[in-house]
Amino acid sequence: MKPAPFSYERPRDLDAALSMLAASGGSAKIIAGGQSLGPMLNLRLVQPELIVDITGLAELKRAEVSGGELVLGALVTHADIEDGRTADVTRGAMRGVAANIAYRAVRNRGTIGGSLSHADPAADWVSALAALGARVTLRSLAGARTLAIEAFVIGALESALHAGEIVEAIHVPARPASAHWGYAKSCRKTGEFAHAIGAVLIDPAAASARVVIGAIDTAPIVVTDAAGLFGGKIATDYKQRFDTRVADALLAKAGIDDAAQRHIHVSVLKRAVEEAAA
Amino acid sequence: MKEDAFVRNEREFPSGKSGQGVGARLPRKEDDRLMRGRGQYVADIRLAGLQDVAFVRSPMAHARIRAIHVPQRYRDRVFTAADLVGIKPIRAVSGLPGFKISEQPVLATGKVRQVGELVAMCLAPTRAEAEDIAASVTLDLEELPAVYDMLKAREPGSALVHEHWGDNVFLETNYEVDISAALDAPIRVTREISTARQCMSPLEGRGVVATFDARLDQLTLHSAAQMPHITRSGLAECLGMEEGRIRVISPDVGGGFGHKGILLPEEVCLSWLTMRCGHPVRWTEDRREHLVASSNCREHHYRITVYADSDGTLRGIDCEATVDSGAYSSYPFSACLEAAQVASILPGPYKMPAYRCRTFSVATNKCPILPYRGVARTGVCFALELMLDLVAAEAGLEPGEVRLRNLVRPEQMPFDNITKKHFDSGDYPEAMRRALAAIGIESIRARQSQGEADGRRIGVGVSIYCEQAAHGTSVYSGWGIPMVPGHEQASARLTPDGGLELRVGVHSHGQGMETTLAQVAHEILGVDVAKIRIILGDTAMTPYSTGTWGSRSMVMAGGAVATACRELGERARRIGAKLLQHDPASVVLQDGEVRGVNGSVSIQAIAHTWYRRPQDLPADVDPGGLEVTQGYKPVRDSGTFSYAAHAAVVAVDPDLGEVEILDYVIVEDGGVLVNPLVVDGQIYGGLAQGIGTALYEEMPFDASGQPLATTLADYLLPGPTEVPAARLDHMETPSPYTQFGVKGIGEGGAIAPPAAIANAVNDALRPIGVELMQSPITPHRVVEAVLAARATERSAA
């Protein structure tokens, strides 16, 4: 369990990093907190020729509220969010998610950008940020583009990142005062990856809801217009109206054949709905 | 039940004012170095010129080797079976009739029979470079059908792990006592029960540093091993060397549990390699190697029927047990110890008039199975205790009551059970009664009747077992395996300044032997434990021993230390009498000094006289001096029987399948406890492993024999948040056969938890028609069973 040989660079600014990525022709990997890439290197599951360590890039460490949304640099750690060192526009929703990611040691080093780039369907941010309606800015030498989280995570360990592109920032919209938040997950033990995640942002006043079923074998199921899960309309009685059969059908459609697995996912989602309503 | 309702049976310190002898709750001496990170493990050893080894391992479970391609530039860095001229395969034969022999080549020849089997050895200045070389070696393998299911492996037409056997059965055993007498019992319950394959997962994996000393003409093998003397014997056989030319050093060892109780092919390979290449070589097991390639444990399957009278009295057990033994028979325990042991220990601590058990040790294309803490007892306890809860349900009794009606009673001690196991002492019903009282069975029943606000279901479960420990010659000679324990030896030597050195052949890898053996010596000689050094883990410095396994060290090495110290004390007493100018008959050794009516002389002064002032010695002094080696066996060597009753309360979420342990009680009787603090530690550690067996640990395989849990993200071990603060209660019924009445207790903590927890889960879910008979109890298994029960209810309605 030792990595295959690789070269290592630690650029001091984003442009230098992007140039290195461009020059590598796709044979480079970016490392930030290294909480997923480290083990993958040691297991030789990835064998990049070059590791670009971005921990020296001050541009990616910023966290600010701008135009009503929160902009988090890719290098913000889970612990930064958990401890309230970053501003918050989600009325505690992100802080609550961050506090339950893996173990504290992982949260100290793991970054929000790294977690999204890795695109593990069982990772918390992949589901939570999709439910919050966040977007992600990707940058390369050619410029920047911005995608919704659900468009960015396209499969298990598969993102929309092109070669030479890096996650620069995450944009989180402010959670309206009328919007209810619920987040639930089931883990075999404390700190393990979840085997079921449910995330909901429900705004009865606006009759809108975003619902995410995560930790499945592919990209999370993101329902941006979730009225169908609540009997066709979203109102203050959404908890009573939550229809487990519709959720079950979504999971079946996503290819989950195992009834017990679907039941756990639906039950977790139900808990998230109940938490939102509480 | 509140904590303060529990009264601990603290012993008075028997050795008087110093409080260091047998029974003292002494903090562990070794912890000063271990807790400060100053322990020295194999991977800490640095020798000049050391190079690292990485192995090319089979990626397939079962395949014929067509060719091994080594790049030209690495030809002198890569070694295969063709290079190992004269090295014999590992053979661990059992003398039980019908046992089929496997030969495990240290590097594969002809076929590979498990994923991870060693194929080639790669040498480089660092492990990373050695892994680069290993990655450059390509194997041309012809894949064969994998034998991955032990039940299918028994069927005719199965692919064969060892073709010349004609089937896949290492050994079949049959044991019967009048089963026909049970067949008319009014209660008859039949089930299939199984336990998952596990990895033992000590904090420290295996590791080897080998070097050859030309001056001594001696191979030195540093190895993370529990049984260095046995390792040496096995190495000598494989290498064709005299044992005197081999020294095995086992330094600090970070947990063994059985994983470090076998001769490894890697140990043989590195021994050969250092002699071939002329410099020290090292291999350190990494976690992936541990999980997929090394050794596994626990995979049992039972078809079991229990017969009982309508009042719950056991009439008999009929069982067919199968154990997945993996591809090879491991040295020295063999591939059949586990299954054949099932037949002899399945009745547990219960009386019954009829019994039948048929066992199969089955070869598969998996890692060899090794005896893990508790050996077969964890599986046996799981099977039997789950069945007893079903008998209780049939009889309409509390599970505890069924046990109380069938447990061997104190007035029957010593007791020979239906498989001729000799129970030395104990009060099993009392342990069960205490556990039931402590867990508060009535208040739990009341709580259950009210239901839980959060929708979870509460359950309570109990289990009880007996642990045969330190069983010796008469037991193991019957197995006919390469290792039969005899007299355990210890050497005791006073130093010129009055310190004491003890040399023992057992090893300590978490058991605290450096403390407890010093306590035994202190009990007899009165030497301050701070001045007692325990020397272990080195064949050059310790007497021969089969090592640390089978919960034997305290009984055997403790007994040997006591015996050697008594003789040493006697010699000191005679010298002391001379120095006091007393008749030897009129002086006694007490609290570290020889006392007569006119005064006393310290052991320190006596040692000083022997070594430094021989002119003052009596004329008839023992010329052996103040250095004694003695052998010891208990009065009976059929083993001590410690036991414990466990009780667990769980909350089960039927929709998520999550199980939370709310309370856990252990009432344990390990005979006289040399150090209750160390015993508590043993029990807590065992409990954590038992919880792993119950709820988390499982190595699954696919149909091609691939192990699927290749990292600790997939192979789940319980962590601090999964292990509750268990409440312990000690009973202390002395063994009539051992020094001080001690019993072996090292494994018990890991035996009963899977049964207690499973019974608690089933107690919680039985009202909704759910029954789980398989470990581990995962969320998926719980929910699957809940959904099946709901479907049954719907179709019935």
Interface residues (C-beta under 8 A of the other chain):
Chain A: M1 K2 P3 A4 P5 P39 L43 R44 S186 R188 K189 T190 G191 E192 F193 H195 A196 D258 A259 A260 Q261 H263 I264 S267 V268
Chain B: T126 R127 A128 E131 D132 A135 D286 R287 R288 D655 L656 G657 E658 Y696 T710 T711 A713 L716 P718 G719 T721 E722 T778 P779 H780 V783 E784 L787
